[in-house]
Amino acid sequence: MGQSVSIKIADRFYTLKAESLEIERLMRLAAEDINRRLASYDKKFSEVPLEEKLAWVCVKETILKISSQESVKSIGIEAERLEYEIAGYLKDKK
């Protein structure tokens, strides 16, 4: 059902399936971000094998993902708390 998308990561092409134009856009942005990080690591650690640098990219991105998930969860909890307080306030005003 999806369309084929070719992205380039570390001078290798990968063909993936994108279920939508939005997913295709995100795939292309992800590839750009990965290549940017790899270029940065290449400047600092040229002697380190590509596989290790890719592992570093994975760890860094996973840390960011987990941090974002925790932030969203925290914001959701705070929103529920505020909703509860507002409901109580409005109930008291009636």
JOQUI-V961124 format. One record per residue. N is the residue number from 1. PHI is phi in whole degrees, -180 to 180 (* if undefined). Layout:
BEGIN
n->N phi->PHI
n->N phi->PHI
END
This chain:
BEGIN
n->1 phi->*
n->2 phi->-79
n->3 phi->-101
n->4 phi->-75
n->5 phi->-130
n->6 phi->-104
n->7 phi->-123
n->8 phi->-115
n->9 phi->-130
n->10 phi->52
n->11 phi->64
n->12 phi->-123
n->13 phi->-95
n->14 phi->-129
n->15 phi->-104
n->16 phi->-124
n->17 phi->-102
n->18 phi->-112
n->19 phi->-76
n->20 phi->-154
n->21 phi->-64
n->22 phi->-66
n->23 phi->-64
n->24 phi->-61
n->25 phi->-59
n->26 phi->-66
n->27 phi->-62
n->28 phi->-67
n->29 phi->-64
n->30 phi->-62
n->31 phi->-61
n->32 phi->-61
n->33 phi->-65
n->34 phi->-60
n->35 phi->-65
n->36 phi->-63
n->37 phi->-64
n->38 phi->-62
n->39 phi->-62
n->40 phi->-64
n->41 phi->-67
n->42 phi->-60
n->43 phi->-66
n->44 phi->-87
n->45 phi->-134
n->46 phi->-62
n->47 phi->-83
n->48 phi->-80
n->49 phi->-62
n->50 phi->-55
n->51 phi->-58
n->52 phi->-68
n->53 phi->-65
n->54 phi->-64
n->55 phi->-63
n->56 phi->-63
n->57 phi->-60
n->58 phi->-60
n->59 phi->-63
n->60 phi->-60
n->61 phi->-67
n->62 phi->-68
n->63 phi->-60
n->64 phi->-63
n->65 phi->-63
n->66 phi->-64
n->67 phi->-61
n->68 phi->-64
n->69 phi->-62
n->70 phi->-66
n->71 phi->-64
n->72 phi->-62
n->73 phi->-61
n->74 phi->-63
n->75 phi->-65
n->76 phi->-63
n->77 phi->-63
n->78 phi->-64
n->79 phi->-64
n->80 phi->-62
n->81 phi->-62
n->82 phi->-65
n->83 phi->-61
n->84 phi->-63
n->85 phi->-64
n->86 phi->-64
n->87 phi->-60
n->88 phi->-65
n->89 phi->-62
n->90 phi->-65
n->91 phi->-64
n->92 phi->-67
n->93 phi->-79
n->94 phi->-76
END
